[in-house]
Amino acid sequence: MLNIDAEISLEEEILKLKKELNAVILAHYYQESEIQDIADFIGDSLELSRKAKSTQADVIVFAGVHFMAETAKILNPEKLVLLPDLQAGCSLADSCPAPLFKSFREKHPDHIAITYINCSAEVKALSDIICTSSNAEKIINQIPPEKPILFSPDRNLGRYLIKKTGRDMLLWQGACIVHETFSERKIIQLKVKYPEAKIIAHPECEEVVLRHADYIGSTSKLLKYVQEDSAKTYIVATETGIIHQMQKSAPEKLYIPAPPETSCSCNDCPHMKRNTMEKLYLCMKNKYPKLTMDEPLRLRALKPIERMLEMS
């Protein structure tokens, strides 16, 4: 139960605490709109990683999921890293447990392991290079053609990258529950209803959805696309949180969330949405929950992240 005085303004108190703590608030595009609006910086995984590394703040408040706060801690061991809800996990990261990934690597010792950032610190520490959906293609293209690649953990992103790069990669069979929920049938129905609409999709979506897309890109690239493109209507196949930034940056356009097969809200990430303004306020007030990490693990996980930053 959250014990908060009903009279206080959460926004005012958060801004006051931010000043007192010399804190920076980082928020992923999939956060609730009010959290995005109060954040100092909003971005996708790559942008947030870079911001976490460059910040001069004493405290990093990460409105995202656990692996993102871990990345901030890996890059900033001396800073206090707070996460509004420590239980805000990631279905994709959960689909790749470190012990199984370790066995996977040991079976293929000649392969270089390129691992999507949506994974635990333990899996990062077992990888050669980390990537994001923004920079994965660029990183893969820098690997010598004779060097075999393990790509983990997202099979849909992996299949998309195989098509884009022409590299035959061995894929870990993980997936994101949100990006696997979109209904091809319902997207086609929407396209019939809005024939002028462009379908834009994140590469974590299944191939049956991607084949209908007019544009495929990372969260930040989707946002940039709608700002620069001439169309007026978009069917958006990724987590619905990004639509808030699309509406702010190009308010004259119409954004339609790609629907799941059922009538559930499955196109909202339940992990991202665990963070609320109330939890954001309390974590800053109490300086808890905080992200802690063993130093040997941090140093092992740091190497492949630094390689990613160098290569991108």
Backbone hydrogen bonds, N-H to C=O, Kabsch-Sander energy under -0.5 kcal/mol:
donor,donor_aa,acceptor,acceptor_aa,energy
3,N,1,M,-0.6
4,I,2,L,-1.0
8,I,5,D,-1.2
10,L,8,I,-0.8
13,E,9,S,-2.5
14,I,10,L,-2.7
15,L,11,E,-2.2
16,K,12,E,-2.1
17,L,13,E,-2.7
18,K,14,I,-2.4
19,K,15,L,-1.6
20,E,16,K,-2.2
21,L,17,L,-2.7
22,N,18,K,-0.8
23,A,18,K,-2.4
24,V,59,V,-2.3
26,L,24,V,-0.6
26,L,61,V,-2.7
27,A,41,F,-2.5
28,H,63,A,-2.0
29,Y,43,G,-1.3
31,Q,28,H,-2.0
35,I,32,E,-0.7
36,Q,32,E,-2.1
37,D,33,S,-2.2
38,I,34,E,-0.9
39,A,35,I,-1.1
40,D,25,I,-1.8
41,F,25,I,-1.7
43,G,27,A,-1.7
48,L,44,D,-2.7
49,S,45,S,-2.0
50,R,46,L,-2.3
51,K,47,E,-2.3
52,A,48,L,-2.6
53,K,49,S,-1.8
54,S,50,R,-1.7
55,T,51,K,-1.5
58,D,22,N,-2.3
59,V,22,N,-1.4
60,I,80,L,-2.9
61,V,24,V,-2.9
61,V,59,V,-0.6
62,F,60,I,-0.7
62,F,82,L,-3.2
63,A,26,L,-3.2
63,A,61,V,-0.8
64,G,62,F,-1.5
66,H,88,A,-3.1
68,M,65,V,-1.0
69,A,65,V,-1.7
70,E,66,H,-2.5
71,T,67,F,-1.9
72,A,68,M,-2.0
73,K,69,A,-2.1
74,I,70,E,-2.7
75,L,71,T,-2.0
76,N,72,A,-1.2
79,K,76,N,-1.5
80,L,58,D,-1.7
81,V,79,K,-0.6
82,L,60,I,-3.0
82,L,80,L,-0.6
83,L,289,P,-1.8
88,A,85,D,-1.9
89,G,87,Q,-1.6
94,D,90,C,-2.5
95,S,91,S,-1.1
96,C,93,A,-1.6
101,F,97,P,-2.4
102,K,98,A,-2.6
103,S,99,P,-1.7
104,F,100,L,-2.2
105,R,101,F,-2.4
106,E,102,K,-2.2
107,K,103,S,-1.6
108,H,104,F,-0.6
108,H,105,R,-1.2
111,H,108,H,-1.7
112,I,148,P,-2.7
114,I,112,I,-0.8
114,I,150,L,-2.6
115,T,113,A,-0.6
115,T,129,I,-2.9
116,Y,152,S,-3.3
117,I,131,C,-2.6
119,C,117,I,-2.6
124,K,120,S,-2.4
125,A,121,A,-2.4
126,L,122,E,-0.6
126,L,123,V,-0.7
127,S,124,K,-1.8
128,D,113,A,-2.0
129,I,113,A,-2.1
130,I,304,P,-1.9
131,C,115,T,-2.0
136,A,132,T,-1.8
139,I,135,N,-2.3
140,I,136,A,-2.7
141,N,137,E,-2.1
142,Q,139,I,-1.4
143,I,140,I,-1.6
147,K,144,P,-2.1
150,L,112,I,-2.8
151,F,149,I,-0.5
151,F,170,L,-3.1
152,S,114,I,-1.7
152,S,150,L,-0.5
155,R,153,P,-0.7
155,R,174,G,-2.8
158,G,154,D,-2.2
159,R,155,R,-2.6
160,Y,156,N,-2.2
161,L,157,L,-2.4
162,I,158,G,-2.1
163,K,159,R,-1.8
164,K,160,Y,-2.1
165,T,161,L,-2.8
166,G,162,I,-2.2
169,M,167,R,-1.1
170,L,149,I,-2.6
171,L,169,M,-0.5
172,W,151,F,-2.3
174,G,153,P,-2.0
174,G,172,W,-1.1
180,E,176,C,-1.3
181,T,178,V,-1.5
183,S,259,P,-2.6
184,E,182,F,-0.6
187,I,183,S,-2.2
188,I,184,E,-2.3
189,Q,185,R,-1.9
190,L,186,K,-2.2
191,K,187,I,-2.2
192,V,188,I,-2.0
193,K,189,Q,-1.9
194,Y,190,L,-3.0
197,A,194,Y,-2.1
198,K,233,T,-2.4
200,I,198,K,-0.6
200,I,235,I,-2.6
201,A,215,Y,-2.3
202,H,237,A,-2.0
205,C,202,H,-2.2
206,E,179,H,-0.9
209,V,206,E,-1.4
210,L,206,E,-2.3
211,R,207,E,-2.1
212,H,209,V,-1.6
213,A,210,L,-1.4
214,D,199,I,-3.0
215,Y,199,I,-1.5
217,G,201,A,-2.1
222,L,218,S,-2.6
223,L,219,T,-1.9
224,K,220,S,-2.2
225,Y,221,K,-2.3
226,V,222,L,-2.0
227,Q,223,L,-1.3
228,E,224,K,-1.7
229,D,225,Y,-2.6
234,Y,254,L,-2.4
235,I,198,K,-2.7
236,V,234,Y,-0.6
236,V,256,I,-2.8
237,A,200,I,-3.2
237,A,235,I,-0.7
238,T,236,V,-1.1
240,T,267,N,-1.7
242,I,239,E,-1.3
243,I,240,T,-1.6
244,H,241,G,-1.2
245,Q,241,G,-0.6
246,M,242,I,-1.9
247,Q,243,I,-2.7
248,K,244,H,-1.7
249,S,245,Q,-2.4
250,A,246,M,-2.5
253,K,250,A,-1.7
254,L,232,K,-2.9
256,I,234,Y,-3.4
258,A,236,V,-2.8
261,E,181,T,-1.1
268,D,265,S,-1.9
273,K,269,C,-2.1
274,R,271,H,-1.4
275,N,272,M,-1.2
280,L,276,T,-2.4
281,Y,277,M,-2.5
282,L,278,E,-2.4
283,C,279,K,-2.5
284,M,280,L,-1.5
285,K,281,Y,-2.4
286,N,282,L,-2.8
287,K,283,C,-0.9
288,Y,283,C,-1.1
291,L,81,V,-2.9
292,T,290,K,-0.5
298,R,294,D,-2.4
299,L,295,E,-2.5
300,R,296,P,-1.8
301,A,297,L,-2.5
302,L,298,R,-1.9
303,K,299,L,-1.2
305,I,301,A,-0.9
306,E,302,L,-2.7
307,R,303,K,-2.1
308,M,304,P,-1.6
309,L,305,I,-2.4
310,E,306,E,-2.3
311,M,307,R,-2.4
312,S,308,M,-1.4
